[in-house]
Amino acid sequence: MTDMAKGRLATVIGGSGFVGRYAVRALARDGWRVRAACRRPDLAGHLQPMGRVGQIHPVQANLRFKDSLIPAMRGAETVITSVGVLAPTGPQTFDAIHVAGPRAAAKAAREAGVTRFIHISAIGADAQSKARYARTKAAGEAAVLEEFPDAIILRPSIIFGPEDQFFNRFASMARMSPLLPLIGGGKNRFQPVYVADLGDAIAAAAAGAGKPGTIYEAGGPQVLTFRELLDKTQLWAGRDRAYFPMPFWMAKLQAALTWPLPNGLRPITVDQVRMLQRDTVVSDAAIAEGLTLAAFGIENPESIEAIVPTYLERFKAKGQYAHYRG
């Protein structure tokens, strides 16, 4: 626990989600009192063991409704928004979650007298992108800075960790399917960042690290192609599936044909295919200007080799603990 953070209050909007829970853990470790604002606080019991008794308090809030955000921020010194969707569902649209919601949160935080506002966006956010995900992420950044000019924005590459939707998804596909799609030849590049490193960066920003009104990019120590990531996923999941080269146009056609299916059953969306047509790596400009994880004290971020094999082992033919069961 740090004396600087002891007893101070932070609100994490989306605190029960993938990134949010690691932000909550890092803040609690540093001594913050944490309000984990989420739509279903009754399902956020997994957060409370991350801190001392009473240190972490799940509260009800919905990013789409400003009036629900105000009580969650009352008395908070720092607010973190960590909510996003990879594909829209019902009222959870890209515009609602990526633009209107962050704007409402930033405005509410400013009106509540919050000192620090930290917004999690994504590398690839671009107002000119053909992908709606990327366009709305960029619009959300602009909205946050308009309402709260001193906000700090963190743009991660793909995020890995035990609950991720990348390595787990493709390991599951390798267990079930005889072929894996190699979209666009698998040449696009990623710079995966460990979710706990991102959580630590958020906690450092909450404590004062980083320059207000600035956008930072978060990537891990390796830049790997989509093909290389699939190779490693198969290795750690104990699978050896053949690849089916799929041009981008074919992937878009498949995505369009599966549009009526629920998101959980769709292999990919047209918007996600468009995102795959661009590299998702930390830019040269961010590196040159020092706008990376190093600005938050994360000098040696974790590699995928150190973390991912520990949670993909369950996909092996003999299941979890196969490495010593023979």
C-alpha positions as a Markdown table, in Angstrom:
| # | Residue | x | y | z |
|---|---|---|---|---|
| 1 | Met | 0.0 | 0.0 | 0.0 |
| 2 | Thr | 1.3 | 3.5 | -0.8 |
| 3 | Asp | 0.8 | 6.3 | 1.7 |
| 4 | Met | -0.1 | 8.6 | -1.2 |
| 5 | Ala | -3.1 | 6.6 | -2.3 |
| 6 | Lys | -4.3 | 5.4 | 1.1 |
| 7 | Gly | -7.9 | 6.2 | 1.6 |
| 8 | Arg | -8.4 | 8.0 | -1.7 |
| 9 | Leu | -11.5 | 7.1 | -3.7 |
| 10 | Ala | -11.5 | 6.0 | -7.3 |
| 11 | Thr | -14.5 | 5.0 | -9.5 |
| 12 | Val | -13.9 | 2.4 | -12.2 |
| 13 | Ile | -16.8 | 2.4 | -14.7 |
| 14 | Gly | -16.9 | -1.1 | -16.1 |
| 15 | Gly | -15.1 | -2.4 | -13.0 |
| 16 | Ser | -16.3 | -6.0 | -13.3 |
| 17 | Gly | -15.2 | -6.3 | -17.0 |
| 18 | Phe | -12.0 | -7.8 | -18.4 |
| 19 | Val | -9.8 | -4.6 | -18.1 |
| 20 | Gly | -11.8 | -3.1 | -15.3 |
| 21 | Arg | -11.2 | -5.9 | -12.8 |
| 22 | Tyr | -7.4 | -5.6 | -13.2 |
| 23 | Ala | -7.7 | -1.8 | -12.8 |
| 24 | Val | -9.6 | -2.4 | -9.6 |
| 25 | Arg | -7.0 | -4.9 | -8.3 |
| 26 | Ala | -4.1 | -2.5 | -9.0 |
| 27 | Leu | -5.9 | 0.4 | -7.4 |
| 28 | Ala | -6.8 | -1.6 | -4.3 |
| 29 | Arg | -3.2 | -2.9 | -4.1 |
| 30 | Asp | -2.0 | 0.8 | -4.0 |
| 31 | Gly | -4.4 | 1.6 | -1.2 |
| 32 | Trp | -7.3 | 3.3 | -3.0 |
| 33 | Arg | -10.9 | 2.8 | -2.0 |
| 34 | Val | -12.6 | 1.6 | -5.1 |
| 35 | Arg | -16.1 | 1.9 | -6.4 |
| 36 | Ala | -16.6 | -0.7 | -9.2 |
| 37 | Ala | -19.4 | 0.7 | -11.2 |
| 38 | Cys | -21.2 | -1.9 | -13.3 |
| 39 | Arg | -24.7 | -2.8 | -14.6 |
| 40 | Arg | -24.9 | -5.9 | -12.4 |
| 41 | Pro | -23.1 | -5.3 | -9.1 |
| 42 | Asp | -24.8 | -8.5 | -7.8 |
| 43 | Leu | -22.5 | -10.4 | -10.2 |
| 44 | Ala | -19.3 | -8.5 | -9.2 |
| 45 | Gly | -18.5 | -10.5 | -6.0 |
| 46 | His | -15.3 | -11.7 | -7.6 |
| 47 | Leu | -13.8 | -8.2 | -7.1 |
| 48 | Gln | -14.1 | -7.9 | -3.3 |
| 49 | Pro | -11.3 | -10.5 | -2.5 |
| 50 | Met | -8.9 | -8.3 | -4.4 |
| 51 | Gly | -8.8 | -5.8 | -1.5 |
| 52 | Arg | -9.3 | -5.5 | 2.2 |
| 53 | Val | -12.8 | -5.9 | 3.8 |
| 54 | Gly | -14.8 | -2.9 | 2.6 |
| 55 | Gln | -12.1 | -1.5 | 0.3 |
| 56 | Ile | -13.9 | -2.5 | -2.9 |
| 57 | His | -17.6 | -1.6 | -3.3 |
| 58 | Pro | -19.5 | -2.7 | -6.5 |
| 59 | Val | -22.2 | -0.2 | -7.3 |
| 60 | Gln | -24.9 | 0.0 | -10.0 |
| 61 | Ala | -24.3 | 2.3 | -12.9 |
| 62 | Asn | -24.9 | 2.2 | -16.7 |
| 63 | Leu | -22.7 | 4.2 | -19.0 |
| 64 | Arg | -25.7 | 4.9 | -21.2 |
| 65 | Phe | -27.5 | 6.8 | -18.4 |
| 66 | Lys | -25.7 | 9.8 | -17.0 |
| 67 | Asp | -28.0 | 10.0 | -13.9 |
| 68 | Ser | -26.7 | 6.5 | -12.8 |
| 69 | Leu | -23.1 | 7.7 | -13.1 |
| 70 | Ile | -23.3 | 10.7 | -10.8 |
| 71 | Pro | -23.8 | 8.8 | -7.5 |
| 72 | Ala | -21.0 | 6.4 | -8.5 |
| 73 | Met | -18.6 | 9.4 | -8.9 |
| 74 | Arg | -19.7 | 11.4 | -5.8 |
| 75 | Gly | -16.6 | 12.1 | -3.7 |
| 76 | Ala | -14.2 | 10.3 | -6.1 |
| 77 | Glu | -10.8 | 11.8 | -6.9 |
| 78 | Thr | -10.2 | 9.6 | -10.0 |
| 79 | Val | -12.6 | 8.1 | -12.5 |
| 80 | Ile | -11.6 | 5.4 | -15.0 |
| 81 | Thr | -13.9 | 4.4 | -18.0 |
| 82 | Ser | -13.2 | 0.9 | -19.2 |
| 83 | Val | -16.2 | -0.1 | -21.2 |
| 84 | Gly | -16.3 | -1.2 | -24.9 |
| 85 | Val | -18.0 | -3.6 | -27.3 |
| 86 | Leu | -16.5 | -5.6 | -30.1 |
| 87 | Ala | -19.9 | -6.0 | -31.8 |
| 88 | Pro | -23.1 | -4.1 | -31.1 |
| 89 | Thr | -26.0 | -5.8 | -29.4 |
| 90 | Gly | -29.4 | -4.2 | -28.9 |
| 91 | Pro | -29.0 | -0.8 | -27.1 |
| 92 | Gln | -25.3 | -1.6 | -26.6 |
| 93 | Thr | -24.3 | 0.1 | -29.9 |
| 94 | Phe | -20.9 | 1.5 | -30.9 |
| 95 | Asp | -22.2 | 5.0 | -30.7 |
| 96 | Ala | -23.8 | 4.5 | -27.3 |
| 97 | Ile | -20.9 | 2.7 | -25.6 |
| 98 | His | -17.9 | 4.3 | -27.4 |
| 99 | Val | -19.1 | 7.9 | -27.9 |
| 100 | Ala | -22.2 | 9.0 | -25.9 |
| 101 | Gly | -21.3 | 7.0 | -22.8 |
| 102 | Pro | -17.7 | 8.3 | -22.4 |
| 103 | Arg | -18.9 | 11.8 | -23.1 |
| 104 | Ala | -21.6 | 11.5 | -20.4 |
| 105 | Ala | -19.0 | 10.1 | -18.0 |
| 106 | Ala | -16.5 | 12.8 | -18.6 |
| 107 | Lys | -19.1 | 15.5 | -18.2 |
| 108 | Ala | -20.4 | 14.0 | -15.0 |
| 109 | Ala | -16.8 | 13.7 | -13.7 |
| 110 | Arg | -16.1 | 17.3 | -14.4 |
| 111 | Glu | -19.3 | 18.5 | -12.8 |
| 112 | Ala | -18.5 | 16.3 | -9.7 |
| 113 | Gly | -15.1 | 17.9 | -9.3 |
| 114 | Val | -13.1 | 14.8 | -10.2 |
| 115 | Thr | -9.3 | 15.5 | -10.4 |
| 116 | Arg | -8.2 | 12.7 | -12.8 |
| 117 | Phe | -10.1 | 11.1 | -15.7 |
| 118 | Ile | -8.7 | 8.1 | -17.4 |
| 119 | His | -10.3 | 6.7 | -20.6 |
| 120 | Ile | -9.4 | 3.3 | -22.1 |
| 121 | Ser | -9.6 | 3.4 | -25.9 |
| 122 | Ala | -7.8 | 1.3 | -28.5 |
| 123 | Ile | -4.9 | 1.4 | -30.9 |
| 124 | Gly | -6.4 | 1.9 | -34.3 |
| 125 | Ala | -8.9 | 4.6 | -33.2 |
| 126 | Asp | -9.2 | 6.7 | -36.3 |
| 127 | Ala | -11.9 | 9.1 | -37.4 |
| 128 | Gln | -11.2 | 8.1 | -41.1 |
| 129 | Ser | -11.3 | 4.3 | -40.6 |
| 130 | Lys | -13.7 | 2.2 | -42.6 |
| 131 | Ala | -14.3 | 0.2 | -39.4 |
| 132 | Arg | -17.1 | 1.6 | -37.3 |
| 133 | Tyr | -15.4 | 0.3 | -34.1 |
| 134 | Ala | -12.3 | 2.4 | -34.9 |
| 135 | Arg | -14.3 | 5.5 | -35.9 |
| 136 | Thr | -16.4 | 5.5 | -32.7 |
| 137 | Lys | -13.3 | 4.9 | -30.6 |
| 138 | Ala | -11.8 | 8.0 | -32.1 |
| 139 | Ala | -15.0 | 10.0 | -31.7 |
| 140 | Gly | -15.2 | 8.8 | -28.0 |
| 141 | Glu | -11.7 | 10.1 | -27.4 |
| 142 | Ala | -12.6 | 13.5 | -28.9 |
| 143 | Ala | -15.8 | 13.6 | -26.8 |
| 144 | Val | -13.9 | 12.9 | -23.6 |
| 145 | Leu | -11.2 | 15.5 | -24.3 |
| 146 | Glu | -13.9 | 18.0 | -25.1 |
| 147 | Glu | -15.7 | 17.5 | -21.8 |
| 148 | Phe | -12.6 | 16.8 | -19.7 |
| 149 | Pro | -9.6 | 18.4 | -21.4 |
| 150 | Asp | -7.1 | 17.1 | -18.8 |
| 151 | Ala | -8.2 | 13.4 | -19.4 |
| 152 | Ile | -5.5 | 10.8 | -20.0 |
| 153 | Ile | -6.4 | 8.3 | -22.8 |
| 154 | Leu | -4.8 | 4.9 | -23.0 |
| 155 | Arg | -4.9 | 3.0 | -26.3 |
| 156 | Pro | -4.0 | -0.6 | -25.9 |
| 157 | Ser | -3.3 | -3.1 | -28.7 |
| 158 | Ile | -5.0 | -6.5 | -28.3 |
| 159 | Ile | -5.1 | -7.4 | -24.6 |
| 160 | Phe | -4.3 | -10.8 | -23.3 |
| 161 | Gly | -5.0 | -12.5 | -20.0 |
| 162 | Pro | -7.0 | -15.4 | -18.6 |
| 163 | Glu | -10.3 | -13.9 | -19.6 |
| 164 | Asp | -9.3 | -12.6 | -23.0 |
| 165 | Gln | -11.3 | -12.9 | -26.2 |
| 166 | Phe | -8.4 | -13.5 | -28.5 |
| 167 | Phe | -6.2 | -16.5 | -27.4 |
| 168 | Asn | -9.1 | -18.2 | -25.7 |
| 169 | Arg | -11.3 | -17.8 | -28.8 |
| 170 | Phe | -8.8 | -19.3 | -31.3 |
| 171 | Ala | -7.8 | -22.1 | -28.9 |
| 172 | Ser | -11.5 | -23.0 | -28.6 |
| 173 | Met | -11.8 | -23.0 | -32.4 |
| 174 | Ala | -8.7 | -25.2 | -32.7 |
| 175 | Arg | -10.3 | -27.7 | -30.4 |
| 176 | Met | -13.5 | -27.8 | -32.3 |
| 177 | Ser | -12.6 | -27.2 | -36.0 |
| 178 | Pro | -10.3 | -29.1 | -38.4 |
| 179 | Leu | -9.3 | -25.8 | -40.0 |
| 180 | Leu | -8.5 | -22.4 | -38.8 |
| 181 | Pro | -9.1 | -19.3 | -41.0 |
| 182 | Leu | -6.0 | -17.4 | -42.0 |
| 183 | Ile | -7.7 | -14.1 | -42.8 |
| 184 | Gly | -5.8 | -11.9 | -45.2 |
| 185 | Gly | -2.9 | -14.3 | -45.2 |
| 186 | Gly | -2.2 | -13.7 | -41.5 |
| 187 | Lys | 0.2 | -10.9 | -42.3 |
| 188 | Asn | -1.3 | -8.1 | -40.2 |
| 189 | Arg | 0.7 | -7.3 | -37.0 |
| 190 | Phe | -0.3 | -7.0 | -33.4 |
| 191 | Gln | 1.5 | -6.0 | -30.2 |
| 192 | Pro | -0.3 | -7.9 | -27.4 |
| 193 | Val | -0.3 | -6.2 | -24.0 |
| 194 | Tyr | -0.9 | -8.1 | -20.7 |
| 195 | Val | -4.0 | -6.9 | -19.0 |
| 196 | Ala | -2.3 | -6.7 | -15.6 |
| 197 | Asp | 0.3 | -4.4 | -17.0 |
| 198 | Leu | -2.5 | -2.2 | -18.4 |
| 199 | Gly | -4.1 | -2.3 | -14.9 |
| 200 | Asp | -0.8 | -1.1 | -13.4 |
| 201 | Ala | -0.6 | 1.7 | -15.9 |
| 202 | Ile | -4.1 | 2.8 | -15.0 |
| 203 | Ala | -3.2 | 2.8 | -11.3 |
| 204 | Ala | -0.1 | 4.8 | -12.0 |
| 205 | Ala | -2.1 | 7.4 | -14.0 |
| 206 | Ala | -4.6 | 7.6 | -11.2 |
| 207 | Ala | -1.7 | 8.4 | -8.8 |
| 208 | Gly | -0.5 | 11.2 | -11.0 |
| 209 | Ala | 1.7 | 9.7 | -13.7 |
| 210 | Gly | 1.3 | 10.8 | -17.3 |
| 211 | Lys | 0.6 | 14.2 | -18.8 |
| 212 | Pro | -3.0 | 15.5 | -18.7 |
| 213 | Gly | -4.8 | 15.8 | -22.0 |
| 214 | Thr | -2.5 | 13.3 | -23.6 |
| 215 | Ile | -3.1 | 10.0 | -25.6 |
| 216 | Tyr | -0.8 | 7.1 | -24.8 |
| 217 | Glu | -0.4 | 3.8 | -26.6 |
| 218 | Ala | 0.1 | 0.5 | -24.8 |
| 219 | Gly | 1.7 | -2.5 | -26.3 |
| 220 | Gly | 3.7 | -5.5 | -25.1 |
| 221 | Pro | 7.4 | -6.4 | -25.8 |
| 222 | Gln | 6.6 | -8.3 | -29.1 |
| 223 | Val | 5.2 | -7.4 | -32.5 |
| 224 | Leu | 3.8 | -10.6 | -34.1 |
| 225 | Thr | 1.8 | -11.4 | -37.2 |
| 226 | Phe | -1.7 | -12.9 | -37.0 |
| 227 | Arg | -0.2 | -16.2 | -38.3 |
| 228 | Glu | 2.5 | -16.2 | -35.6 |
| 229 | Leu | -0.1 | -15.7 | -32.9 |
| 230 | Leu | -2.2 | -18.5 | -34.3 |
| 231 | Asp | 0.9 | -20.8 | -34.4 |
| 232 | Lys | 1.6 | -20.0 | -30.7 |
| 233 | Thr | -2.0 | -20.5 | -29.7 |
| 234 | Gln | -2.0 | -23.9 | -31.3 |
| 235 | Leu | 1.3 | -24.9 | -29.7 |
| 236 | Trp | 0.1 | -23.9 | -26.2 |
| 237 | Ala | -3.4 | -25.5 | -26.7 |
| 238 | Gly | -1.8 | -28.8 | -27.9 |
| 239 | Arg | -3.4 | -28.6 | -31.4 |
| 240 | Asp | -2.1 | -28.8 | -34.9 |
| 241 | Arg | -4.9 | -27.6 | -37.3 |
| 242 | Ala | -4.3 | -26.7 | -40.9 |
| 243 | Tyr | -4.9 | -23.2 | -42.0 |
| 244 | Phe | -7.4 | -22.1 | -44.6 |
| 245 | Pro | -6.2 | -19.0 | -46.4 |
| 246 | Met | -9.1 | -16.6 | -46.5 |
| 247 | Pro | -8.8 | -13.3 | -48.5 |
| 248 | Phe | -10.4 | -10.3 | -46.8 |
| 249 | Trp | -13.2 | -10.2 | -49.3 |
| 250 | Met | -14.1 | -13.8 | -48.5 |
| 251 | Ala | -14.0 | -13.1 | -44.8 |
| 252 | Lys | -16.3 | -10.1 | -45.2 |
| 253 | Leu | -18.7 | -12.3 | -47.3 |
| 254 | Gln | -18.8 | -15.0 | -44.6 |
| 255 | Ala | -19.3 | -12.3 | -41.9 |
| 256 | Ala | -22.2 | -10.8 | -43.9 |
| 257 | Leu | -23.8 | -14.2 | -44.4 |
| 258 | Thr | -23.7 | -14.9 | -40.7 |
| 259 | Trp | -25.1 | -11.5 | -39.7 |
| 260 | Pro | -28.5 | -12.8 | -38.4 |
| 261 | Leu | -26.7 | -15.1 | -35.9 |
| 262 | Pro | -26.2 | -13.9 | -32.2 |
| 263 | Asn | -22.7 | -12.4 | -31.7 |
| 264 | Gly | -21.7 | -15.4 | -29.6 |
| 265 | Leu | -22.2 | -17.7 | -32.6 |
| 266 | Arg | -20.7 | -15.5 | -35.3 |
| 267 | Pro | -17.1 | -16.3 | -36.2 |
| 268 | Ile | -16.4 | -12.7 | -37.1 |
| 269 | Thr | -18.1 | -9.5 | -38.1 |
| 270 | Val | -17.5 | -7.4 | -41.2 |
| 271 | Asp | -16.3 | -4.6 | -38.9 |
| 272 | Gln | -13.8 | -6.9 | -37.3 |
| 273 | Val | -12.5 | -7.9 | -40.7 |
| 274 | Arg | -11.9 | -4.3 | -41.6 |
| 275 | Met | -10.0 | -3.9 | -38.3 |
| 276 | Leu | -7.8 | -6.8 | -39.3 |
| 277 | Gln | -6.7 | -5.0 | -42.5 |
| 278 | Arg | -4.6 | -2.6 | -40.4 |
| 279 | Asp | -1.7 | -3.3 | -38.0 |
| 280 | Thr | -2.4 | -2.8 | -34.3 |
| 281 | Val | 1.0 | -1.8 | -33.0 |
| 282 | Val | 2.4 | 1.1 | -31.0 |
| 283 | Ser | 3.2 | 3.9 | -33.5 |
| 284 | Asp | 6.7 | 5.3 | -34.1 |
| 285 | Ala | 5.5 | 8.7 | -33.1 |
| 286 | Ala | 4.3 | 7.4 | -29.7 |
| 287 | Ile | 7.7 | 5.7 | -29.1 |
| 288 | Ala | 9.6 | 8.8 | -30.1 |
| 289 | Glu | 7.6 | 11.0 | -27.8 |
| 290 | Gly | 7.6 | 8.6 | -24.9 |
| 291 | Leu | 3.9 | 8.1 | -25.0 |
| 292 | Thr | 4.0 | 4.4 | -24.1 |
| 293 | Leu | 3.7 | 2.2 | -21.0 |
| 294 | Ala | 7.1 | 3.3 | -19.9 |
| 295 | Ala | 5.6 | 6.7 | -19.0 |
| 296 | Phe | 3.7 | 4.8 | -16.3 |
| 297 | Gly | 6.6 | 2.9 | -14.9 |
| 298 | Ile | 6.0 | -0.3 | -17.0 |
| 299 | Glu | 9.5 | -0.7 | -18.3 |
| 300 | Asn | 9.4 | -4.5 | -18.9 |
| 301 | Pro | 5.9 | -5.5 | -19.8 |
| 302 | Glu | 5.1 | -9.2 | -19.7 |
| 303 | Ser | 5.4 | -11.4 | -22.9 |
| 304 | Ile | 2.7 | -13.7 | -24.1 |
| 305 | Glu | 5.1 | -16.7 | -23.5 |
| 306 | Ala | 5.2 | -15.9 | -19.8 |
| 307 | Ile | 1.4 | -15.8 | -19.4 |
| 308 | Val | -0.7 | -17.3 | -22.2 |
| 309 | Pro | 0.4 | -21.0 | -21.9 |
| 310 | Thr | -0.8 | -21.0 | -18.2 |
| 311 | Tyr | -4.4 | -20.5 | -19.3 |
| 312 | Leu | -4.5 | -22.3 | -22.7 |
| 313 | Glu | -3.4 | -25.6 | -21.2 |
| 314 | Arg | -7.1 | -26.4 | -20.5 |
| 315 | Phe | -7.7 | -26.7 | -24.2 |
| 316 | Lys | -5.2 | -29.6 | -24.5 |
| 317 | Ala | -6.6 | -33.1 | -25.3 |
| 318 | Lys | -5.9 | -34.2 | -21.7 |
| 319 | Gly | -7.1 | -30.9 | -20.2 |
| 320 | Gln | -5.7 | -28.8 | -17.5 |
| 321 | Tyr | -2.5 | -30.1 | -15.7 |
| 322 | Ala | -1.7 | -32.2 | -18.7 |
| 323 | His | 2.0 | -31.2 | -18.4 |
| 324 | Tyr | 2.4 | -33.5 | -15.3 |
| 325 | Arg | -0.4 | -36.0 | -15.8 |
| 326 | Gly | 1.5 | -37.6 | -18.8 |
